[in-house]
Each structure stands twice: as structure tokens, then as C-alpha cells.
Amino acid sequence: MNRHRAEIDAAHAVYDQTPLDQPDEWGDLASFRQAAAPIVGVGIDAVEADRFRRCLERCPGLAGRLFTEAELAYGERFADPTPRLAGRFAAKEAAMKALGVGLGAFGWHDVEVTRTVGGAPGLAVVGRAADLAGRQGVVAWRG
């Protein structure tokens, strides 16, 4: 298991064990705190799936450099993984924009697009990306 996977798994374990103090319309106190947190930055990005497919075909090792093992495994569950990978690539670039940084500020594996038990997308941020986010006061990512 690589270092990034262990950090992401640890982050999920902490989140899963967060106590639910006085559930309310937000679902739990932790969700309320995240929803009430000020917005630090906004990022948006779009990727054309067919163009992204051609990039992946031209550079066979590109997918491994851009995506974690879990992201690749998620994509492979579908007959055509490209739209899912293109969406994850866009989300990673949007995270960079939200932090006000460009390419190279952190590694592609430092941000992983995840799915909650209910299927909603989320972000797990580790390494240099987590350091940047922490210095800027980011406490949660919203999709």
C-alpha cells in the first residue's frame, strides 16, 4: 500500500468515527459545521471526454500518473471508464483552482475523488494539497 492510499484510508476512518452530536436537518453536527464554514475558494473545470480519451490512448502511462488506484478501479467497473476519469480529472483541476494554485503545486495523487456510501462525490486530500488547504483554512470540500 502506498503512502497516499494509507493517508486517504486514515482520513476516511476519522470521518467515519465522527460522533453525531444532536442530529438535526443537516444530518449531524459535523455536517452542520462544514456547511456553516466560510467559502475559501471556488474552482470549476470541464473536460471533453473524447479529447481526454485520445490523450489516454496516446500516453498509456498517463492514467497511472493522474489517478489513484481506487479511482482507476472505480472507472474500470464501467464498460467505458473514460467519462468517469475525465470527470475526476476535472475535479482535481477544480481543486487546484479553488486553492488558487496551478499545475505542479501538488501531485495528482494528493487529491482523490471519492464516493460516499450514498454515492455522492467527495474529495480526499493528502500531502501537499492538504498542507495548502490547511494553510488557507479549508475544513471541507463541497461538490
C-alpha atoms as an extended CHARMM CRD file, in Angstrom:
* protein
*
       143  EXT
         1         1  MET       CA              0.0000000000        0.0000000000        0.0000000000  PROA      1               0.0000000000
         2         2  ASN       CA              1.4530000000        3.3550000000       -0.9510000000  PROA      2               0.0000000000
         3         3  ARG       CA              1.7500000000        6.2890000000        1.4400000000  PROA      3               0.0000000000
         4         4  HSD       CA             -1.0510000000        8.2880000000       -0.1860000000  PROA      4               0.0000000000
         5         5  ARG       CA             -3.5100000000        5.3750000000       -0.0080000000  PROA      5               0.0000000000
         6         6  ALA       CA             -2.7290000000        4.9350000000        3.7040000000  PROA      6               0.0000000000
         7         7  GLU       CA             -3.3190000000        8.6720000000        4.3580000000  PROA      7               0.0000000000
         8         8  ILE       CA             -6.6080000000        8.6330000000        2.4540000000  PROA      8               0.0000000000
         9         9  ASP       CA             -7.7550000000        5.5000000000        4.3020000000  PROA      9               0.0000000000
        10        10  ALA       CA             -6.8520000000        7.1450000000        7.6190000000  PROA      10              0.0000000000
        11        11  ALA       CA             -8.8280000000       10.2740000000        6.6950000000  PROA      11              0.0000000000
        12        12  HSD       CA            -11.8620000000        8.1340000000        5.8630000000  PROA      12              0.0000000000
        13        13  ALA       CA            -11.5430000000        6.2740000000        9.1840000000  PROA      13              0.0000000000
        14        14  VAL       CA            -11.5340000000        9.5480000000       11.1540000000  PROA      14              0.0000000000
        15        15  TYR       CA            -14.5720000000       10.8250000000        9.2470000000  PROA      15              0.0000000000
        16        16  ASP       CA            -16.4560000000        7.5480000000        9.7300000000  PROA      16              0.0000000000
        17        17  GLN       CA            -15.8870000000        7.7200000000       13.5150000000  PROA      17              0.0000000000
        18        18  THR       CA            -17.0010000000       11.3420000000       13.9700000000  PROA      18              0.0000000000
        19        19  PRO       CA            -19.5950000000       11.4050000000       16.7750000000  PROA      19              0.0000000000
        20        20  LEU       CA            -23.0770000000       12.5650000000       15.8870000000  PROA      20              0.0000000000
        21        21  ASP       CA            -23.9480000000       15.2400000000       18.4750000000  PROA      21              0.0000000000
        22        22  GLN       CA            -27.5700000000       16.3250000000       18.2630000000  PROA      22              0.0000000000
        23        23  PRO       CA            -28.5810000000       15.2820000000       14.7460000000  PROA      23              0.0000000000
        24        24  ASP       CA            -30.6390000000       17.9320000000       13.0010000000  PROA      24              0.0000000000
        25        25  GLU       CA            -31.7720000000       18.8050000000        9.4940000000  PROA      25              0.0000000000
        26        26  TRP       CA            -28.1100000000       18.7690000000        8.4080000000  PROA      26              0.0000000000
        27        27  GLY       CA            -27.8210000000       15.1360000000        9.4870000000  PROA      27              0.0000000000
        28        28  ASP       CA            -25.1640000000       15.6310000000       12.1520000000  PROA      28              0.0000000000
        29        29  LEU       CA            -23.1520000000       18.3570000000       13.8560000000  PROA      29              0.0000000000
        30        30  ALA       CA            -20.0370000000       17.7520000000       11.7490000000  PROA      30              0.0000000000
        31        31  SER       CA            -22.0550000000       18.2830000000        8.5620000000  PROA      31              0.0000000000
        32        32  PHE       CA            -23.5490000000       21.4490000000       10.0370000000  PROA      32              0.0000000000
        33        33  ARG       CA            -20.0930000000       22.8280000000       10.8870000000  PROA      33              0.0000000000
        34        34  GLN       CA            -18.8740000000       22.0890000000        7.3700000000  PROA      34              0.0000000000
        35        35  ALA       CA            -21.9450000000       23.7000000000        5.8080000000  PROA      35              0.0000000000
        36        36  ALA       CA            -21.5610000000       26.7940000000        8.0170000000  PROA      36              0.0000000000
        37        37  ALA       CA            -17.8350000000       27.1900000000        7.2410000000  PROA      37              0.0000000000
        38        38  PRO       CA            -16.9410000000       30.1830000000        5.0820000000  PROA      38              0.0000000000
        39        39  ILE       CA            -16.1070000000       29.5160000000        1.4500000000  PROA      39              0.0000000000
        40        40  VAL       CA            -12.3480000000       29.8100000000        0.9910000000  PROA      40              0.0000000000
        41        41  GLY       CA            -12.2450000000       29.3380000000       -2.7740000000  PROA      41              0.0000000000
        42        42  VAL       CA            -14.2660000000       28.1850000000       -5.7450000000  PROA      42              0.0000000000
        43        43  GLY       CA            -12.9730000000       26.0460000000       -8.5710000000  PROA      43              0.0000000000
        44        44  ILE       CA            -14.6160000000       24.7700000000      -11.7080000000  PROA      44              0.0000000000
        45        45  ASP       CA            -13.3050000000       22.8300000000      -14.6780000000  PROA      45              0.0000000000
        46        46  ALA       CA            -14.6560000000       20.8380000000      -17.5950000000  PROA      46              0.0000000000
        47        47  VAL       CA            -13.0080000000       18.1340000000      -19.6760000000  PROA      47              0.0000000000
        48        48  GLU       CA            -14.1960000000       16.9160000000      -23.0640000000  PROA      48              0.0000000000
        49        49  ALA       CA            -14.3900000000       13.1190000000      -22.6890000000  PROA      49              0.0000000000
        50        50  ASP       CA            -13.4690000000       12.2740000000      -26.3060000000  PROA      50              0.0000000000
        51        51  ARG       CA            -10.4260000000       14.5420000000      -26.2270000000  PROA      51              0.0000000000
        52        52  PHE       CA             -9.4060000000       13.0490000000      -22.8700000000  PROA      52              0.0000000000
        53        53  ARG       CA             -9.8190000000        9.5450000000      -24.3460000000  PROA      53              0.0000000000
        54        54  ARG       CA             -7.3840000000       10.4240000000      -27.1540000000  PROA      54              0.0000000000
        55        55  CYS       CA             -4.8580000000       11.6950000000      -24.5860000000  PROA      55              0.0000000000
        56        56  LEU       CA             -5.1080000000        8.4590000000      -22.6250000000  PROA      56              0.0000000000
        57        57  GLU       CA             -4.6860000000        6.4150000000      -25.8100000000  PROA      57              0.0000000000
        58        58  ARG       CA             -1.6090000000        8.3980000000      -26.9180000000  PROA      58              0.0000000000
        59        59  CYS       CA              0.0610000000        8.1650000000      -23.4970000000  PROA      59              0.0000000000
        60        60  PRO       CA             -0.6450000000        4.7440000000      -21.9320000000  PROA      60              0.0000000000
        61        61  GLY       CA              1.0370000000        5.6280000000      -18.6080000000  PROA      61              0.0000000000
        62        62  LEU       CA             -0.9050000000        8.8670000000      -18.1750000000  PROA      62              0.0000000000
        63        63  ALA       CA             -3.8340000000        7.3390000000      -16.2890000000  PROA      63              0.0000000000
        64        64  GLY       CA             -1.4990000000        5.8950000000      -13.6530000000  PROA      64              0.0000000000
        65        65  ARG       CA              0.1570000000        9.2780000000      -13.1590000000  PROA      65              0.0000000000
        66        66  LEU       CA             -3.1420000000       11.1560000000      -12.8330000000  PROA      66              0.0000000000
        67        67  PHE       CA             -5.3300000000        8.7800000000      -10.8280000000  PROA      67              0.0000000000
        68        68  THR       CA             -5.0480000000        6.7470000000       -7.6540000000  PROA      68              0.0000000000
        69        69  GLU       CA             -5.5540000000        3.0010000000       -7.7220000000  PROA      69              0.0000000000
        70        70  ALA       CA             -9.0310000000        3.4640000000       -6.2430000000  PROA      70              0.0000000000
        71        71  GLU       CA            -10.0180000000        5.9700000000       -8.9440000000  PROA      71              0.0000000000
        72        72  LEU       CA             -8.7740000000        3.6590000000      -11.6850000000  PROA      72              0.0000000000
        73        73  ALA       CA            -10.6080000000        0.7130000000      -10.1260000000  PROA      73              0.0000000000
        74        74  TYR       CA            -13.8290000000        2.7310000000       -9.9780000000  PROA      74              0.0000000000
        75        75  GLY       CA            -13.5370000000        3.6490000000      -13.6560000000  PROA      75              0.0000000000
        76        76  GLU       CA            -12.8440000000        0.0590000000      -14.6560000000  PROA      76              0.0000000000
        77        77  ARG       CA            -16.2110000000       -1.0040000000      -13.2310000000  PROA      77              0.0000000000
        78        78  PHE       CA            -17.8080000000        0.5270000000      -16.3250000000  PROA      78              0.0000000000
        79        79  ALA       CA            -17.6560000000       -0.5200000000      -19.9730000000  PROA      79              0.0000000000
        80        80  ASP       CA            -16.2140000000        2.9050000000      -20.7910000000  PROA      80              0.0000000000
        81        81  PRO       CA            -14.1370000000        4.3310000000      -17.9340000000  PROA      81              0.0000000000
        82        82  THR       CA            -13.1730000000        7.4990000000      -19.8180000000  PROA      82              0.0000000000
        83        83  PRO       CA            -16.1320000000        9.7100000000      -18.7860000000  PROA      83              0.0000000000
        84        84  ARG       CA            -15.5580000000        8.8500000000      -15.1130000000  PROA      84              0.0000000000
        85        85  LEU       CA            -11.8300000000        9.5210000000      -15.3680000000  PROA      85              0.0000000000
        86        86  ALA       CA            -12.4130000000       12.7680000000      -17.2760000000  PROA      86              0.0000000000
        87        87  GLY       CA            -14.7630000000       13.9120000000      -14.5120000000  PROA      87              0.0000000000
        88        88  ARG       CA            -12.1960000000       13.0510000000      -11.8520000000  PROA      88              0.0000000000
        89        89  PHE       CA             -9.5050000000       14.9360000000      -13.7660000000  PROA      89              0.0000000000
        90        90  ALA       CA            -11.7830000000       17.9900000000      -13.9390000000  PROA      90              0.0000000000
        91        91  ALA       CA            -12.4570000000       17.7460000000      -10.1950000000  PROA      91              0.0000000000
        92        92  LYS       CA             -8.7190000000       17.6390000000       -9.4300000000  PROA      92              0.0000000000
        93        93  GLU       CA             -8.1030000000       20.7180000000      -11.5900000000  PROA      93              0.0000000000
        94        94  ALA       CA            -11.0610000000       22.4570000000       -9.9200000000  PROA      94              0.0000000000
        95        95  ALA       CA             -9.4910000000       21.7250000000       -6.5160000000  PROA      95              0.0000000000
        96        96  MET       CA             -6.2790000000       23.4210000000       -7.7010000000  PROA      96              0.0000000000
        97        97  LYS       CA             -8.2760000000       26.4440000000       -8.8310000000  PROA      97              0.0000000000
        98        98  ALA       CA            -10.1790000000       26.5760000000       -5.5420000000  PROA      98              0.0000000000
        99        99  LEU       CA             -6.8420000000       26.7100000000       -3.7120000000  PROA      99              0.0000000000
       100       100  GLY       CA             -5.5680000000       29.3910000000       -6.0930000000  PROA      100             0.0000000000
       101       101  VAL       CA             -2.6760000000       27.3100000000       -7.4010000000  PROA      101             0.0000000000
       102       102  GLY       CA             -1.7020000000       25.9000000000      -10.7580000000  PROA      102             0.0000000000
       103       103  LEU       CA             -0.3310000000       22.6840000000      -12.1290000000  PROA      103             0.0000000000
       104       104  GLY       CA              2.5940000000       21.3590000000      -10.1440000000  PROA      104             0.0000000000
       105       105  ALA       CA              1.5700000000       22.8530000000       -6.7950000000  PROA      105             0.0000000000
       106       106  PHE       CA              0.7900000000       19.3190000000       -5.6170000000  PROA      106             0.0000000000
       107       107  GLY       CA              0.7570000000       15.8360000000       -7.0670000000  PROA      107             0.0000000000
       108       108  TRP       CA             -2.2410000000       14.3890000000       -8.8640000000  PROA      108             0.0000000000
       109       109  HSD       CA             -2.4530000000       11.5910000000       -6.2890000000  PROA      109             0.0000000000
       110       110  ASP       CA             -2.7250000000       14.1750000000       -3.4780000000  PROA      110             0.0000000000
       111       111  VAL       CA             -6.3890000000       14.6630000000       -4.4220000000  PROA      111             0.0000000000
       112       112  GLU       CA             -8.6560000000       11.6580000000       -4.8170000000  PROA      112             0.0000000000
       113       113  VAL       CA            -12.2620000000       11.8270000000       -5.9360000000  PROA      113             0.0000000000
       114       114  THR       CA            -14.2430000000        9.5450000000       -3.6330000000  PROA      114             0.0000000000
       115       115  ARG       CA            -17.8370000000        8.4150000000       -3.2830000000  PROA      115             0.0000000000
       116       116  THR       CA            -19.8550000000        8.4240000000       -0.0860000000  PROA      116             0.0000000000
       117       117  VAL       CA            -21.9110000000        5.4080000000        0.9450000000  PROA      117             0.0000000000
       118       118  GLY       CA            -24.8940000000        7.1610000000       -0.6380000000  PROA      118             0.0000000000
       119       119  GLY       CA            -22.9750000000        7.6960000000       -3.8890000000  PROA      119             0.0000000000
       120       120  ALA       CA            -22.3120000000       11.4410000000       -3.5900000000  PROA      120             0.0000000000
       121       121  PRO       CA            -18.8860000000       12.5940000000       -4.7930000000  PROA      121             0.0000000000
       122       122  GLY       CA            -16.2880000000       13.8350000000       -2.3530000000  PROA      122             0.0000000000
       123       123  LEU       CA            -12.6050000000       14.6820000000       -2.1780000000  PROA      123             0.0000000000
       124       124  ALA       CA             -9.8860000000       13.1380000000       -0.0590000000  PROA      124             0.0000000000
       125       125  VAL       CA             -6.9100000000       15.4870000000        0.1410000000  PROA      125             0.0000000000
       126       126  VAL       CA             -3.4630000000       14.4580000000        1.4090000000  PROA      126             0.0000000000
       127       127  GLY       CA              0.1740000000       15.5200000000        1.1220000000  PROA      127             0.0000000000
       128       128  ARG       CA              1.0000000000       18.9410000000       -0.3070000000  PROA      128             0.0000000000
       129       129  ALA       CA             -2.6370000000       19.5280000000       -1.2790000000  PROA      129             0.0000000000
       130       130  ALA       CA             -3.7120000000       19.0050000000        2.3370000000  PROA      130             0.0000000000
       131       131  ASP       CA             -0.9430000000       21.3450000000        3.5330000000  PROA      131             0.0000000000
       132       132  LEU       CA             -2.0810000000       24.0780000000        1.1230000000  PROA      132             0.0000000000
       133       133  ALA       CA             -5.7180000000       23.6020000000        2.0840000000  PROA      133             0.0000000000
       134       134  GLY       CA             -4.9050000000       23.6830000000        5.7990000000  PROA      134             0.0000000000
       135       135  ARG       CA             -2.8860000000       26.8990000000        5.4850000000  PROA      135             0.0000000000
       136       136  GLN       CA             -5.8700000000       28.5110000000        3.7700000000  PROA      136             0.0000000000
       137       137  GLY       CA             -8.3280000000       27.3400000000        6.4220000000  PROA      137             0.0000000000
       138       138  VAL       CA            -10.1670000000       24.7530000000        4.3210000000  PROA      138             0.0000000000
       139       139  VAL       CA            -12.1190000000       22.4180000000        6.5950000000  PROA      139             0.0000000000
       140       140  ALA       CA            -14.3470000000       20.7280000000        3.9970000000  PROA      140             0.0000000000
       141       141  TRP       CA            -14.8470000000       20.3200000000        0.2660000000  PROA      141             0.0000000000
       142       142  ARG       CA            -18.2910000000       20.7610000000       -1.2580000000  PROA      142             0.0000000000
       143       143  GLY       CA            -19.3700000000       19.4590000000       -4.6430000000  PROA      143             0.0000000000
